[in-house]
Amino acid sequence: MSAAAWASLQAAAGPVSRETFDRLVEFETVFQKWNRRINLAA
């Protein structure tokens, strides 16, 4: 867990638990993996 990423999320979304942050990091990893194959953000 990156302290800078944690602080950035806190600034944008308000208080977020460490568990939620960890889930969001995992989601980002999976999203980026699949977005290379299929345009998921369109």
N, C-alpha and C positions, 0 to 999 in steps of 0.2 A: 504494500500500500504506500503510495507516494504522498508525502505530507503536502506537497504543492497541489496535487490533484484533489486531495481531501479538502483543502482550504478553498480551492476553486469551486468545488461542488457546494460547499457550505455557503459561499458568497452568492451563488446563483439560486440555490434551492432552499436555503435556510437549514435548520438543524436536521442532520441525516445520521442515522446510526451507522456504526462500523459494519454491521451485517448488511445493511442496505447498500452501503458503498461497495462492499465486496461483491454483492450480486450485480450491481451496475457495471463493475469492472469486468466480471465474467460475461455479462451480456454484450458489452462493447467488443470483447475479444471474439465471441462467436459471430456477432453481427459483421465485424470487419472481415472475418474469414469467408462468410457466405456472400457478402456484398461484392467480393471480387468475382464470384461465379455468376451471381444473379443480382440484378439491380434492385435491391430491396428498398431503397430510399425514394424511388420514383413515384 
